[in-house]
Amino acid sequence: MSITSVIKSIQDIMRQDVGVDGDAQRIGQLVWMIFLKIFDDKERELEVIEDDYQSPIPEHIRWRHWAANDEGMTGDELLAFVNDELFPALKELEVTEVHSRANMVRSVFDDAYNYMKSGTLIRQVVNKINEIDFNSSEDRHLFNDFYETFLKNLQSAGNSGEYYTPRAVTQFAVDMVNPKLGEKILDPACGTGGFLTSSIDHLRKQAQTVEERQTFQDTVLGTEKKPLPHLLGVTNLILNDIEVPKIRRDNSLAQPLRNYSRKDKVDIVVTNPPFGGTEEDGIQANFPNNFRTKETADLFMVLIMTLLKDNGRGAIVLPDGFLFGDDGVKYRIKERLLTEFNLHTIVRLPHNVFSPYTNIRTNVLFFEKGKPTEEVWYYEHPYPEGQKSYSKTKPIRIEEFDREKAWWNNREENEYAWKVSIDDIKERDYNLDIKNPYTEEEEYLDPEEALARYQKAKADVKDTKQKLADELASIMKEVF
């Protein structure tokens, strides 16, 4: 049976359980179980490699003890074990060091829940998961492909979509930032880990030895505040051969900026922070007075500028609203960005890249810390030929960025690319929303604005017709 068929069977079983309500619970239920199976398969591998390997999980609650036997406990006995023994023990694992397997497991289960009410159906799900061998290279490869599709499909699962950035966007951003072995890479709002796994893929191509492959075990870092994407992200990195993923369960904005020291600085930041979100007053207080705002994406921009080392590089996905926003805080953020950083490139993405979660237009900003901006290059990413939008069945693809990649190191203006000097940007009061001068941009309006314009146009036409009628009546009166 294929991996996809196994997962579909699991989902069909879960739908029979009265305790699992909706996609979010189904995803949460499925992933903590898969996590434990992957963790156990990894431990079997480690037991062969390391003579003295000790599991952080007590023997009686390890997957192999209660789940691996298809004829093992089931029904009420299994349900009671999961609720009364398994979860309490995993949530209270003894942690001796921050970056340890025990800490990783405990952080994953801090906010995980068993939603299923039937021990018989739990057993059926467990048996299906046991059909996947995560130590088999073929099964592993197939499941990696499935997991990527699975995360992508979260876009149509309500708010879960905010956790996933299209793989083509994360891969392009990472390729252009070009992290090197030994450099510390951070995504402070990592969601399901897309930027981190793209970074791992990029580093893996450079690693020639076991020692070099070991370096990025400790240099790929993430933070995620919500429990479900944190669980998805940790599992994603384990699937990508990171033994102990360094993804903290925390809000990156919750620490005062003044508390960050040199040891917290990183070489590279790649991220897509939540946009449209707002933060409470307590979070704002962590930032200097002139950068305090409730807007989440703006605060992340200030955080990133703080965390990058000198000569550090960044790529961040931001909506158009950041580019043209002219309130005091946005103005000051952009002023600092262009003064202390070289904002060398803005890739303007078209509508619907994040469809169906949002059709807001987004941009990827690329910058380096340590020298001021002299000019900003813009590149307007076009739709593929014959395509007028993106959708779930026609998403953005990495091959589409070949044009940008070919242009990147040999920059010339063309129908998609143009540059703007820092003096022009200052004259615009740091408005970075600069349209492509070589094309007439098709304007997209939200329904309310479109209706308002339509009604105004109707009123204008009526008014013009009345004026013409009055003028005609006046002329006729003079003639006769």
Helices and strands as residue ranges (DSSP letters): H 3-15, H 23-49, G 59-61, H 63-66, H 75-81, I 82-86, H 87-91, H 101-109, H 119-129, H 137-153, G 154-156, G 158-163, H 167-177, E 185-187, H 194-204, H 210-215, E 220-224, H 227-239, E 246-249, G 252-254, G 257-259, G 262-264, E 266-271, H 281-284, G 289-291, H 296-307, E 308-319, H 320-324, H 328-340, E 341-348, E 362-369, E 375-380, G 398-401, H 402-408, E 417-421, H 422-427, H 447-479
